Amino acid sequence: MLAIIKTGGKQYKVSEGDKIKIEKIEGEKGTKVTFDEVLFVGDEKEVKIGEPLLKGAKVEATIVEQGRHKKVWGIKHKAKKRYKVKFGHKQLFTQVEINKIA
């Protein structure tokens, strides 16, 4: 079974047993999470596509880890003004394991 869910402004293709890193959501390690914004559910025999969301479809997951990605560097620069600033950013993430697609 395959599903496409929407969370944190992004879409993820998931199946049961997958571990994915998504934008940070609230919750402790081991907490159950339900994703209600399901866009697609299907397998080889049957396909259901939402317009834009499927009614009654849910994806259940468990939080595995809360963390931060590696640092990404950026530069601000203004030409001919002797202005240059280097900055770094670490994005927060939540790793979840998909338990059930219903």
C-alpha positions in Angstrom: 0.0 0.0 0.0 1.3 3.4 -1.0 0.1 6.9 0.1 1.1 10.5 -0.5 0.7 12.8 2.6 1.0 16.5 3.0 2.7 18.0 6.1 4.8 21.0 6.7 4.0 22.5 3.3 5.6 19.5 1.5 4.4 16.2 0.1 5.9 12.8 0.9 5.4 9.3 -0.7 5.1 6.7 2.1 4.4 3.1 2.6 4.1 1.0 5.8 7.4 0.6 7.6 9.1 3.6 6.0 11.1 6.0 8.2 11.0 9.6 6.8 12.3 13.0 8.0 9.7 15.7 7.9 9.5 19.3 9.1 9.4 19.5 12.9 6.1 18.6 14.6 5.4 18.7 18.3 5.7 15.5 20.3 8.1 13.3 22.3 9.9 10.2 21.1 7.4 7.3 20.9 4.3 9.5 20.5 1.7 8.4 18.0 0.9 10.9 15.2 -2.0 10.9 12.7 -1.7 12.6 9.2 -5.2 13.5 7.9 -4.1 15.4 4.8 -3.8 12.4 2.5 -3.7 13.1 -1.3 -3.4 9.6 -2.7 -3.8 6.0 -1.6 -3.3 3.0 -3.8 -1.6 -0.3 -4.7 -1.3 -2.4 -7.8 -5.1 -3.2 -7.9 -6.9 -0.1 -6.6 -6.1 3.6 -6.7 -7.9 6.5 -4.9 -7.0 10.1 -5.8 -8.2 13.1 -3.7 -9.6 16.3 -5.1 -7.4 17.7 -3.4 -7.7 15.5 -0.2 -9.2 12.1 0.4 -12.1 12.0 2.9 -11.7 9.5 5.7 -8.1 8.5 4.8 -5.5 8.6 7.6 -1.9 7.6 7.9 -0.7 6.7 11.4 3.0 7.1 12.5 5.2 7.0 15.5 7.9 9.7 16.3 11.3 8.1 16.2 13.6 11.1 16.7 13.6 14.9 17.0 16.8 16.5 15.7 18.5 19.1 13.5 20.0 18.7 10.0 23.6 19.5 9.1 24.5 23.2 8.9 23.8 25.0 5.6 25.9 28.1 4.9 24.6 31.2 3.2 26.0 34.6 2.2 24.5 38.1 2.1 26.3 40.5 -0.2 25.8 44.0 -1.6 27.8 45.0 -4.6 30.1 48.1 -4.2 29.1 48.7 -0.6 31.8 46.6 1.2 29.1 44.5 2.8 29.3 40.7 3.1 27.9 38.5 5.8 28.3 34.7 6.1 25.6 32.9 8.1 24.6 29.4 9.0 21.3 27.6 9.6 20.3 24.2 11.0 16.8 23.2 10.1 14.8 21.2 12.8 13.3 17.9 11.7 11.2 15.0 13.1 11.8 11.4 12.0 8.7 9.3 11.9 8.0 5.6 11.2 4.8 4.9 9.2 2.7 2.3 11.0 -0.6 2.1 9.2 -2.3 3.5 6.1 -6.1 3.5 6.5 
